[in-house]
Amino acid sequence: SAHSVLDSGPSARERAAVGGAARGRVRRRAGRGWDPVGRPHDPLAILLAQNEARAPTLTPVRMSRMSISPWNYYRGAAAVMAADLATAEHTDIDVQLSGDAHVLNFGLWATPERQLSFDVRDFDETLRGPFEWDVKRFLASLIVLARDNGVSERRAARSVRAALRAYRAHIARYAVAGELDVWYDVITAEDLLELFEPEERERVSVRLTRRARKRTSEGAARKLTRRVDGHRRILADPPVRLRLDDAPMPGELATRVLQTYRDSLPYERRYLLDRFSVVDVVQQVVGVGSVGMYVFLVLLEDRLGNPLFLQVKQAGPSVYEPYLGASPYANHGQRVISGKRLIQAASDIFLGWTRAGDLDFYVRQFRDMKVIPNGAAVAPYLAPFAERCGIVLARAHARTGDALAIDGYMGKGNAFEDGMMAFAAGYADQTGRDHQQLARAIASGAVESAPG
């Protein structure tokens, strides 16, 4: 909880006692896993309720993408898991939740100094809440991803154990570290390269650097634009990218969004943005869970014609708000950006938020040297990759919560690990059953789907 800089705050003993007290409410072995008996909600009903707030022409695409595999389902079903997590007692040891901390929502990210750091990358559902909810979503994702990529159950379990031990070790380290040491800690691309054998590292480093350099505004311009009557234009690629004349929303909405975005930036960033002019705007369809939300890709150019791509993405309420209370921010775009700035070691200089009518949006650079892993690439290195993710998650929780209280709750024995491992395996099983329910509903015609 927050306190004034004029206050000394709780003592170390009092903070550690918070973790000890939480053990009395929530057993660390926590039922030895996920128990679906008495589940008070229908997962398919939750997904269909989300569709009601989305562009109706795009929701069949969302259903189709989620039905491809249990992994795709898991990616899009954060709202289902939020409802499931809320059915059990929680620790009340709050952090700024990433909200969707699945294993592929960690990736390489460019700092403002143009260095690559390894960090959390998705914050659409961010909200303050119990630390173990992030941990559970992360760990269950390891099992679901492993099964999707033919990784044995034994290796999947080892990956969960490795992630847990890395998380615990770094929470313990942060519990006794200075606040600035926690805040300035960065997990670099070099840390990620330690996944590979020494003879492989140079080759992988060159490949990562080359890929990161391609994933910039200049790289996007080469791939996604062409010159029309002397002006650069973004190429349409239905249904992924739509010209606004063909998009299922009024074109003036994009204009209103951009007009108010500028005001959310700090003065020096507004000054920089004013050196660019808007050249073109298209609508995008992105991700799995985000399909149906309005997303714009905006192309700007500076006075020399150099490109800058911004992505403007609709933000709704976090899926955790029905269970944890409303966000303190009036604008959900601000909720997303504030959470992002709290959690990430370094953030994009163009982060901001805006509103048009009754819709909230947040803004970030498009690509900006982001290197996003895919399941097939991660699977052979799942345990060491999961370790790095566990370290990043520990730092996020230490930055935004109390590592000493978390460490006090987890304790020194294996009770916390055993309970989390049982949950991860049980919830992965549940995800498989929920995915089958969606697939059956589509096959019967009860739920509409469309490729895209």
C-alpha positions as semicolon CSV with decimal commas, in nm:
position;residue;x (nm);y (nm);z (nm)
1;S;0,000;0,000;0,000
2;A;0,112;0,356;-0,066
3;H;0,235;0,588;0,203
4;S;0,378;0,940;0,214
5;V;0,753;0,995;0,177
6;L;0,723;1,169;0,514
7;D;0,627;0,835;0,672
8;S;0,878;0,566;0,759
9;G;0,632;0,295;0,650
10;P;0,602;-0,053;0,800
11;S;0,914;-0,219;0,939
12;A;1,078;-0,520;0,773
13;R;0,935;-0,745;1,046
14;E;0,584;-0,607;0,988
15;R;0,616;-0,655;0,612
16;A;0,734;-1,013;0,648
17;A;0,447;-1,077;0,888
18;V;0,202;-0,986;0,611
19;G;0,324;-1,290;0,420
20;G;0,301;-1,511;0,726
21;A;-0,054;-1,395;0,796
22;A;-0,155;-1,475;0,437
23;R;-0,060;-1,839;0,495
24;G;-0,342;-1,858;0,747
25;R;-0,593;-1,755;0,480
26;V;-0,454;-1,939;0,178
27;R;-0,274;-2,269;0,224
28;R;0,032;-2,275;0,003
29;R;-0,046;-2,624;-0,121
30;A;-0,385;-2,465;-0,200
31;G;-0,595;-2,775;-0,259
32;R;-0,312;-2,940;-0,454
33;G;-0,436;-2,803;-0,781
34;W;-0,733;-2,682;-0,979
35;D;-1,070;-2,825;-0,881
36;P;-1,339;-2,780;-1,149
37;V;-1,613;-2,917;-0,927
38;G;-1,864;-2,645;-0,846
39;R;-1,728;-2,405;-1,105
40;P;-1,998;-2,136;-1,092
41;H;-1,973;-2,009;-1,449
42;D;-1,977;-2,131;-1,808
43;P;-1,651;-2,044;-1,991
44;L;-1,822;-2,023;-2,329
45;A;-2,078;-1,777;-2,190
46;I;-1,792;-1,556;-2,067
47;L;-1,631;-1,549;-2,412
48;L;-1,960;-1,472;-2,585
49;A;-2,032;-1,192;-2,336
50;Q;-1,698;-1,036;-2,430
51;N;-1,799;-1,045;-2,797
52;E;-2,090;-0,815;-2,723
53;A;-1,851;-0,523;-2,670
54;R;-1,657;-0,588;-2,992
55;A;-1,704;-0,517;-3,361
56;P;-1,965;-0,779;-3,461
57;T;-1,808;-0,837;-3,803
58;L;-1,482;-0,944;-3,637
59;T;-1,599;-1,162;-3,349
60;P;-1,633;-1,472;-3,574
61;V;-1,263;-1,428;-3,655
62;R;-1,184;-1,423;-3,285
63;M;-1,378;-1,745;-3,228
64;S;-1,204;-1,910;-3,523
65;R;-0,857;-1,815;-3,400
66;M;-0,929;-1,936;-3,046
67;S;-1,058;-2,269;-3,174
68;I;-0,734;-2,360;-3,354
69;S;-0,571;-2,519;-3,049
70;P;-0,580;-2,523;-2,668
71;W;-0,285;-2,280;-2,677
72;N;-0,473;-2,031;-2,894
73;Y;-0,772;-2,075;-2,667
74;Y;-0,560;-2,002;-2,360
75;R;-0,423;-1,684;-2,519
76;G;-0,772;-1,551;-2,579
77;A;-0,937;-1,673;-2,259
78;A;-0,788;-1,442;-1,995
79;A;-1,143;-1,350;-1,891
80;V;-1,226;-1,715;-1,828
81;M;-0,918;-1,762;-1,614
82;A;-0,988;-1,441;-1,421
83;A;-1,329;-1,581;-1,326
84;D;-1,168;-1,911;-1,227
85;L;-0,896;-1,749;-1,016
86;A;-1,159;-1,546;-0,835
87;T;-1,337;-1,861;-0,716
88;A;-1,058;-1,932;-0,462
89;E;-0,926;-1,735;-0,167
90;H;-0,627;-1,517;-0,247
91;T;-0,338;-1,378;-0,044
92;D;-0,424;-1,004;-0,059
93;I;-0,052;-0,946;-0,126
94;D;-0,105;-0,711;-0,416
95;V;0,119;-0,616;-0,706
96;Q;0,055;-0,451;-1,040
97;L;-0,058;-0,758;-1,232
98;S;0,058;-0,794;-1,586
99;G;-0,282;-0,958;-1,616
100;D;-0,188;-1,185;-1,907
101;A;0,153;-1,321;-1,809
102;H;0,156;-1,622;-2,039
103;V;0,496;-1,743;-2,152
104;L;0,486;-1,583;-2,499
105;N;0,397;-1,244;-2,352
106;F;0,762;-1,209;-2,258
107;G;0,997;-1,088;-2,529
108;L;1,277;-0,857;-2,636
109;W;1,200;-0,488;-2,625
110;A;1,398;-0,178;-2,720
111;T;1,476;0,070;-2,444
112;P;1,480;0,443;-2,529
113;E;1,860;0,401;-2,553
114;R;1,794;0,140;-2,827
115;Q;1,927;-0,150;-2,623
116;L;1,738;-0,480;-2,621
117;S;1,594;-0,586;-2,286
118;F;1,386;-0,893;-2,204
119;D;1,058;-0,796;-2,045
120;V;0,682;-0,840;-2,016
121;R;0,513;-0,708;-2,329
122;D;0,133;-0,721;-2,287
123;F;-0,067;-0,507;-2,045
124;D;-0,424;-0,497;-2,177
125;E;-0,552;-0,659;-1,855
126;T;-0,315;-0,492;-1,606
127;L;-0,462;-0,411;-1,263
128;R;-0,354;-0,429;-0,902
129;G;-0,423;-0,772;-0,760
130;P;-0,281;-1,074;-0,576
131;F;0,065;-1,171;-0,698
132;E;-0,017;-1,540;-0,728
133;W;-0,272;-1,475;-1,005
134;D;0,009;-1,370;-1,240
135;V;0,216;-1,668;-1,124
136;K;-0,068;-1,912;-1,190
137;R;-0,142;-1,777;-1,539
138;F;0,227;-1,791;-1,627
139;L;0,285;-2,144;-1,498
140;A;-0,026;-2,297;-1,653
141;S;0,076;-2,144;-1,987
142;L;0,400;-2,347;-1,977
143;I;0,207;-2,674;-1,967
144;V;-0,040;-2,567;-2,238
145;L;0,241;-2,448;-2,467
146;A;0,443;-2,763;-2,404
147;R;0,153;-2,988;-2,503
148;D;0,087;-2,778;-2,813
149;N;0,448;-2,831;-2,927
150;G;0,497;-3,198;-2,848
151;V;0,705;-3,143;-2,534
152;S;0,681;-3,436;-2,292
153;E;0,487;-3,401;-1,969
154;R;0,810;-3,463;-1,777
155;R;0,995;-3,180;-1,952
156;A;0,693;-2,954;-1,912
157;A;0,690;-3,022;-1,536
158;R;1,064;-2,950;-1,517
159;S;1,000;-2,619;-1,692
160;V;0,736;-2,522;-1,437
161;R;0,969;-2,616;-1,152
162;A;1,256;-2,417;-1,309
163;A;1,035;-2,110;-1,352
164;L;0,910;-2,133;-0,994
165;R;1,259;-2,164;-0,848
166;A;1,385;-1,869;-1,052
167;Y;1,087;-1,661;-0,938
168;R;1,137;-1,755;-0,572
169;A;1,513;-1,697;-0,578
170;H;1,477;-1,351;-0,727
171;I;1,191;-1,251;-0,501
172;A;1,420;-1,345;-0,210
173;R;1,699;-1,138;-0,363
174;Y;1,474;-0,837;-0,421
175;A;1,336;-0,867;-0,067
176;V;1,674;-0,753;0,070
177;A;1,773;-0,522;-0,218
178;G;1,757;-0,144;-0,219
179;E;1,458;0,012;-0,390
180;L;1,672;0,171;-0,664
181;D;1,853;-0,158;-0,721
182;V;1,516;-0,321;-0,789
183;W;1,394;-0,035;-1,006
184;Y;1,705;-0,019;-1,225
185;D;1,747;-0,395;-1,270
186;V;1,728;-0,493;-1,637
187;I;1,728;-0,838;-1,793
188;T;1,918;-0,796;-2,119
189;A;1,935;-0,977;-2,452
190;E;2,271;-1,111;-2,337
191;D;2,098;-1,281;-2,043
192;L;1,865;-1,449;-2,290
193;L;2,156;-1,568;-2,505
194;E;2,276;-1,779;-2,213
195;L;1,999;-2,021;-2,316
196;F;2,226;-2,138;-2,594
197;E;2,552;-2,330;-2,597
198;P;2,862;-2,105;-2,629
199;E;2,924;-2,210;-2,990
200;E;2,568;-2,109;-3,083
201;R;2,553;-1,773;-2,906
202;E;2,727;-1,561;-3,166
203;R;2,511;-1,695;-3,447
204;V;2,191;-1,642;-3,248
205;S;2,306;-1,295;-3,137
206;V;2,361;-1,187;-3,497
207;R;2,020;-1,326;-3,595
208;L;1,842;-1,152;-3,307
209;T;2,011;-0,820;-3,382
210;R;1,925;-0,845;-3,749
211;R;1,563;-0,930;-3,670
212;A;1,532;-0,644;-3,420
213;R;1,666;-0,395;-3,673
214;K;1,409;-0,510;-3,926
215;R;1,130;-0,460;-3,673
216;T;1,143;-0,080;-3,677
217;S;0,938;0,190;-3,844
218;E;1,183;0,187;-4,135
219;G;1,148;-0,191;-4,170
220;A;0,769;-0,170;-4,145
221;A;0,762;0,101;-4,412
222;R;0,961;-0,116;-4,654
223;K;0,727;-0,410;-4,599
224;L;0,386;-0,249;-4,548
225;T;0,383;0,064;-4,770
226;R;0,418;0,178;-5,127
227;R;0,426;0,515;-5,303
228;V;0,094;0,634;-5,449
229;D;0,096;0,964;-5,637
230;G;0,420;1,053;-5,462
231;H;0,288;0,976;-5,113
232;R;0,360;0,674;-4,895
233;R;0,049;0,463;-4,827
234;I;-0,007;0,157;-4,607
235;L;-0,100;-0,150;-4,811
236;A;-0,435;-0,310;-4,737
237;D;-0,423;-0,682;-4,652
238;P;-0,779;-0,794;-4,569
239;P;-0,876;-0,902;-4,312
240;V;-0,555;-0,811;-4,125
241;R;-0,533;-0,452;-4,250
242;L;-0,828;-0,259;-4,389
243;R;-0,846;0,082;-4,551
244;L;-1,078;0,300;-4,344
245;D;-1,324;0,318;-4,632
246;D;-1,360;-0,060;-4,604
247;A;-1,339;-0,086;-4,223
248;P;-1,646;-0,154;-4,006
249;M;-1,623;0,182;-3,829
250;P;-1,637;0,552;-3,922
251;G;-1,312;0,698;-4,052
252;E;-1,348;1,012;-3,843
253;L;-1,304;0,802;-3,529
254;A;-0,934;0,759;-3,611
255;T;-0,897;1,135;-3,653
256;R;-1,059;1,210;-3,316
257;V;-0,839;0,949;-3,148
258;L;-0,520;1,113;-3,273
259;Q;-0,629;1,465;-3,181
260;T;-0,650;1,384;-2,810
261;Y;-0,352;1,146;-2,790
262;R;-0,102;1,431;-2,804
263;D;-0,232;1,579;-2,479
264;S;-0,140;1,264;-2,284
265;L;0,230;1,296;-2,366
266;P;0,487;1,478;-2,149
267;Y;0,583;1,818;-2,288
268;E;0,911;1,706;-2,449
269;R;0,740;1,412;-2,622
270;R;0,467;1,643;-2,756
271;Y;0,743;1,862;-2,894
272;L;0,895;1,559;-3,068
273;L;0,559;1,433;-3,201
274;D;0,487;1,777;-3,350
275;R;0,784;1,726;-3,581
276;F;0,588;1,450;-3,755
277;S;0,281;1,467;-3,978
278;V;0,014;1,200;-4,021
279;V;0,039;1,041;-4,364
280;D;-0,199;0,744;-4,353
281;V;-0,420;0,536;-4,120
282;V;-0,559;0,183;-4,156
283;Q;-0,752;-0,048;-3,927
284;Q;-0,581;-0,366;-3,801
285;V;-0,697;-0,702;-3,670
286;V;-0,438;-0,825;-3,419
287;G;-0,373;-1,113;-3,180
288;V;-0,632;-1,358;-3,053
289;G;-0,799;-1,212;-2,747
290;S;-0,791;-0,862;-2,897
291;V;-0,978;-0,948;-3,215
292;G;-1,289;-0,731;-3,242
293;M;-1,137;-0,438;-3,055
294;Y;-1,067;-0,131;-3,269
295;V;-0,697;-0,106;-3,359
296;F;-0,543;0,150;-3,593
297;L;-0,201;0,158;-3,756
298;V;-0,093;0,517;-3,809
299;L;0,191;0,622;-4,040
300;L;0,362;0,954;-3,973
301;E;0,663;1,114;-4,141
302;D;0,915;1,368;-4,023
303;R;1,033;1,664;-4,232
304;L;1,279;1,442;-4,421
305;G;1,018;1,178;-4,496
306;N;1,142;0,929;-4,235
307;P;0,857;0,708;-4,110
308;L;0,713;0,658;-3,762
309;F;0,444;0,395;-3,708
310;L;0,211;0,418;-3,408
311;Q;-0,042;0,156;-3,306
312;V;-0,362;0,286;-3,149
313;K;-0,547;0,011;-2,966
314;Q;-0,885;0,012;-2,794
315;A;-0,875;-0,057;-2,420
316;G;-1,175;-0,188;-2,228
317;P;-1,205;-0,276;-1,860
318;S;-0,955;-0,530;-1,731
319;V;-1,099;-0,881;-1,708
320;Y;-1,004;-0,871;-1,337
321;E;-1,215;-0,567;-1,250
322;P;-1,536;-0,762;-1,174
323;Y;-1,344;-0,945;-0,899
324;L;-1,089;-0,688;-0,777
325;G;-1,278;-0,362;-0,820
326;A;-1,270;-0,087;-1,080
327;S;-0,948;0,067;-1,203
328;P;-0,870;0,406;-1,044
329;Y;-0,826;0,556;-1,390
330;A;-1,114;0,714;-1,577
331;N;-0,958;0,608;-1,906
332;H;-0,868;0,241;-1,961
333;G;-0,594;0,344;-2,201
334;Q;-0,433;0,529;-1,912
335;R;-0,476;0,216;-1,698
336;V;-0,280;0,013;-1,954
337;I;-0,003;0,269;-2,000
338;S;0,037;0,334;-1,627
339;G;0,068;-0,040;-1,561
340;K;0,318;-0,075;-1,844
341;R;0,536;0,205;-1,708
342;L;0,526;0,055;-1,360
343;I;0,619;-0,296;-1,468
344;Q;0,866;-0,255;-1,753
345;A;1,229;-0,168;-1,684
346;A;1,217;0,083;-1,972
347;S;0,923;0,192;-2,184
348;D;0,850;0,335;-2,528
349;I;0,884;0,716;-2,548
350;F;0,557;0,749;-2,743
351;L;0,330;0,576;-2,490
352;G;0,005;0,763;-2,437
353;W;-0,372;0,730;-2,425
354;T;-0,676;0,890;-2,576
355;R;-1,053;0,870;-2,608
356;A;-1,306;0,907;-2,886
357;G;-1,673;0,912;-2,789
358;D;-1,717;0,639;-2,526
359;L;-1,416;0,436;-2,643
360;D;-1,075;0,442;-2,471
361;F;-0,746;0,377;-2,651
362;Y;-0,377;0,352;-2,577
363;V;-0,093;0,435;-2,814
364;R;0,253;0,284;-2,859
365;Q;0,513;0,250;-3,130
366;F;0,446;-0,030;-3,375
367;R;0,714;-0,303;-3,357
368;D;0,993;-0,075;-3,222
369;M;1,256;-0,353;-3,230
370;K;1,020;-0,599;-3,057
371;V;1,126;-0,961;-3,100
372;I;0,834;-1,183;-3,000
373;P;0,906;-1,553;-2,950
374;N;0,692;-1,826;-3,098
375;G;0,602;-2,156;-2,942
376;A;0,801;-2,375;-3,181
377;A;1,118;-2,172;-3,121
378;V;1,076;-2,168;-2,743
379;A;0,981;-2,537;-2,698
380;P;1,335;-2,683;-2,726
381;Y;1,456;-2,438;-2,458
382;L;1,140;-2,426;-2,250
383;A;1,295;-2,473;-1,905
384;P;1,573;-2,210;-1,936
385;F;1,338;-1,973;-2,117
386;A;1,081;-2,017;-1,840
387;E;1,354;-1,936;-1,586
388;R;1,420;-1,599;-1,755
389;C;1,047;-1,528;-1,759
390;G;1,029;-1,613;-1,388
391;I;1,308;-1,364;-1,317
392;V;1,127;-1,090;-1,511
393;L;0,800;-1,162;-1,332
394;A;0,976;-1,147;-0,994
395;R;1,122;-0,808;-1,081
396;A;0,781;-0,681;-1,193
397;H;0,626;-0,790;-0,863
398;A;0,911;-0,648;-0,657
399;R;0,883;-0,312;-0,836
400;T;0,510;-0,283;-0,776
401;G;0,451;-0,485;-0,458
402;D;0,639;-0,598;-0,150
403;A;0,894;-0,870;-0,224
404;L;0,949;-0,924;0,150
405;A;0,580;-1,006;0,203
406;I;0,574;-1,234;-0,104
407;D;0,889;-1,410;0,015
408;G;0,738;-1,446;0,362
409;Y;0,430;-1,613;0,217
410;M;0,621;-1,855;-0,007
411;G;0,857;-1,955;0,275
412;K;1,157;-2,186;0,254
413;G;1,002;-2,528;0,193
414;N;0,835;-2,683;-0,110
415;A;0,470;-2,621;-0,017
416;F;0,426;-2,321;-0,248
417;E;0,602;-2,494;-0,538
418;D;0,403;-2,814;-0,497
419;G;0,072;-2,627;-0,488
420;M;0,158;-2,415;-0,793
421;M;0,279;-2,714;-0,995
422;A;-0,041;-2,904;-0,922
423;F;-0,246;-2,602;-1,023
424;A;-0,054;-2,556;-1,350
425;A;-0,114;-2,915;-1,460
426;G;-0,477;-2,917;-1,350
427;Y;-0,557;-2,588;-1,518
428;A;-0,390;-2,697;-1,841
429;D;-0,627;-2,996;-1,838
430;Q;-0,917;-2,756;-1,786
431;T;-0,803;-2,544;-2,079
432;G;-0,815;-2,852;-2,301
433;R;-1,173;-2,922;-2,195
434;D;-1,277;-2,558;-2,244
435;H;-1,119;-2,553;-2,589
436;Q;-1,318;-2,864;-2,682
437;Q;-1,637;-2,694;-2,567
438;L;-1,571;-2,401;-2,803
439;A;-1,478;-2,633;-3,092
440;R;-1,800;-2,830;-3,045
441;A;-2,008;-2,512;-3,035
442;I;-1,853;-2,395;-3,363
443;A;-1,898;-2,737;-3,526
444;S;-2,267;-2,742;-3,427
445;G;-2,328;-2,391;-3,558
446;A;-2,412;-2,253;-3,213
447;V;-2,113;-2,017;-3,236
448;E;-2,025;-1,839;-3,560
449;S;-1,665;-1,849;-3,681
450;A;-1,484;-1,711;-3,983
451;P;-1,122;-1,750;-4,098
452;G;-0,897;-1,451;-4,071
